[in-house]
Amino acid sequence: MGLNKIILVFLFFCLGSVAFAQSAQIKGVILDKNNQPVSNVNVSSQDIGTRSNVNGFYILKVSANQKVVVVFSHISLKKATVAITLKPDEDYEFNLVMNDKDEQMGEVIITVNNKKRVQGVTVLEPEMIRKIPGANPGVENILKSLPGVNSNNELSTQYAVRGGNYDENLVYVNEIEVYRPFLIRSGQQEGLSFTNTDLVQNVDFSAGGFQSKFGDKLSSVLDITYRTPIQFGAVAEASLLGASLAVDAVSKNGKWSEVSGIRYRNNSLLVDSQETQTNYTPVFADFQTNVNFKPSDKWEFSFLGNISSNDYKYQPLSRQTNFGTIQDPMALLIYYEGQEKDKYTTVFGAVKSTYTASKNTTYKLIASAYHTQEQEYYDILAQYRLGEVDSNFGSENFGDVAFTRGIGAQLNHARNDLDALIINTELKGIHNWKKNQFEWGAKFTRESIRDRVIEWEVIDSAGFSINPPIEFLPKNDQPYSPYTGPLVPYQNVRATNFVDINRFSGYAQWSRKGYIGSNEVWMNAGVRSQNWMVSGDNITSTNQITFSPRAQFSLKPNWNKDMFFRLSGGLYHQPPSYRELRDANGVVQPDVKAQQSIHIVLSNDYSFKMWDRPFKMVSELYYKSLTDVNPYTLDNVRIRYAAANNAKAYAEGFDFRLNGEFVPGTESWFSFGYLKTEENIENKGYISRPTDQRLKFALLFQDYMPKIPSIKLYLNLVYNTGLPGGSPSYADPYFYQNRLRDYRRADVGFSKVLIDEQNPTSKRWLQSFKELAIGLEIFNLFDNQNAITNTWVRDVYSKNQYAIPNYMTTRVFNVKVNMRF
């Protein structure tokens, strides 16, 4: 029996479905009728109890997935009782006002956050994010299992949403926009995602039709909130791919709190599984902290800081890629000389203050700064041999190159440096009046970019230097006729740019909850605007402005079935970032206009019970009409723009997700997505965009063994149809519309919980652990060959361009240990 079959059999034997006890916690502040904190309140449930401190704060662990009764009692106040049902690992805030006259009784059933549900926002559980296996674990790893979200690169945290590219996604942490490095061209250089999963409290995601309060991008919003700790704690993880440590701390008076995390990552284990044999020395590390200070009920201050260093050293040695068909197998053999040295160092800091003027009015002031210094240096000589493979099973040379079709060499050189400083200042307000909520904001952003680009490529085939196919060069008909033109690099990009971009943006929006007859409705309408000016050395200053009206309407009919309908959309703009202003030759084009898109999203949300367990089915139909499109090419995760608004495009599709407790006490889901996105460049006709991912299936599944619930299983499975394979440099993409093979990947993790609340230990030296678990992860379980891009090899004799797929990682095993104190 092959290894794939053995793994598959083992996987099915592990898919049990027996419930075991899980916990949640309820916390909050207890006040008296004068809004003064009440200390020494007894808070108890099922023989477990605690007391409120001098600030009236309490925290109590309770059983999940069942109704429990929590009793609040005090020597001088009347008793209060609440019946509550929480989800596993739910961290629910319940604030209580006790009085001295009447006893209080109530019931709270905590299900999906209704506000997010009405707005069409997907809520992801932090505990699930931490446990689901993936080559790049974290928030983005879970996002890639959602419908409409696509990525064919397990070494990258970048993702495309509903036909957009990597630059079209907004990411916020604590309402502060965060950025990614500029120069990265492949996932293995990328290092760590900004988001530290160990610090996360809430994760919200919207794939389109989002509100005006979110920024000026075309595709999606990822809104992350880091937690405010309430007691000391620590969590640590160590594996063959790296290590992490996060610490929670709280002052004695409860006014100060902080959560900090440090991470180290080494992708050698993954990169070594690729076809290219290398000497690879990556060091990816970062430190983050979120400090909170609440001096009074009206004021709250916080600081979010991050220091990240990604040091990447890469020395390729050799590569063999087999491709073609069974009848005509071929191989590309490459021997390398040289190396690549890249370094990205980023520093990020943000200060946020919140002033609660009254129970209906809140103001927020946010200031942030992001500084990145990036370098990309490489000199790599690749000497290649392209030939036919001996496919005769009886031959001694089976699998070797029997006949050489072409030989050649390719020399790539780069000395790229970038220094960017981005400063933001923002003021926001929230006002509640009866059933209405008004929100507004004003923001100033200054981007200062210092960029030097020096890249060239020389291609030699059978002794002939290949010139770029540019019209003004003399006709190149080698070797049949002598070439008398100048010898120039096949590609040559040289530019130095000093650019400043000043942006003023703002928004205003209104929300209201009400009724139409007996049907519940929620409405939101707003507008965004941005004005930006591009200036710099040898650049004529330009000034442009956009207006983006947006709206959402949700209806919950008065039916027996728990169902929502939503219609959302508007006119969305994406004013150009520095990457969008720089063309393929490295020259900044300041007159590039904002890309704009009309979004229409129609969705249905149906919550129901199956097997006496909660489930939810979400389906969305969407259409985007894009104008002033800035075409681009996609090389792994590097985007090269044309810096010209010379195209129009559209994206249409359907997304479906069914999630719920397929196994009691755990959440799993199945996703399906259909997408079609095409663009028309200079009225030549519609062709597929680089992110035209037609079909997507994903399964995220959690389980535990029937009679040993401390052994758990996590499965992350994704199938995507092939993306367009791109085209050679300087070639017309209209002549290259072939596709890569389908992307198929399954990552599985097995975990054995040694210590937790259900499995305490009697060993003294282990009693400091609240949780201790050891796990085994298998990435690319079935060892599928997935391609991310093509390498284009030209043979001077046949004048053919061969598309050689660049394959991603193969099967990899990883061992990790999780600890919680």
Secondary structure, 3 states (H helix, E strand, C coil): CCHHHHHHHHHHHCCCCCCCCCEEEEEEEEECCCCCECCCCEEEECCEEEECCCCCEEEEEEECCCEEEEEEEECCEEEEEEEEECCCCCEEECCEECCCCCCEEEEEECCCCHHHHHHCCEEECHHHHHHCCCCCCCHHHHHCCCCCEECCCCCCCCCEECCCCHHHEEEEECCEECCCCCCCCCHHHHCCCCCCHHHEEEEEEECCCCCCCCCCCCCEEEEEEECCCCCCEEEEEEECCEEEEEEEEECCCCCEEEEEEEEEECCHHHHCCCCCEEEEEEEEEEEEEEEEECCCCCEEEEEEEEEEEEEEEEEEEEEEEEEECCCCEEEEEEEEEEEEEEEEEEEEEEEEEEEEEECCEEEEEEEEEEEEEEEEEEEEEEEEEEEEECCCCCCCCCCCEEEEEEEEEEEEEEEEEEEEEEEEEEEEEEEEECCEEEEEEEEEEEEEEEEEEEEEEEEEECCEEECCCCCCCCCCCCCCCCCCCCCCCCEEEEEEEEEEEEEEEEEEEEEEEEEECCEEEEEEEEEEEEEEEEEECCEEEEEEEEEEEEEEEEEECCCCCEEEEEEEEEEEEECCCHHHHECCCCCECCCCCCEEEEEEEEEEEEEEEECCEEEEEEEEEEEEEEEEECCEEEECCEEEECCCCCEEEEEEEEEEEEEECCCCCCCEEEEEEEEEEEEEECCCCEEECCCCCCEEEEEEEEEECCCCCCEEEEEEEEEECCCECCCCCCCCHHHCCCECCCEEEEEEEEEEEEEECCECCCCHHHCCCCEEEEEEEEECCCCCCCEEEEEEEEECCCCEEEEEEEECCCCEEEEEEEEEC
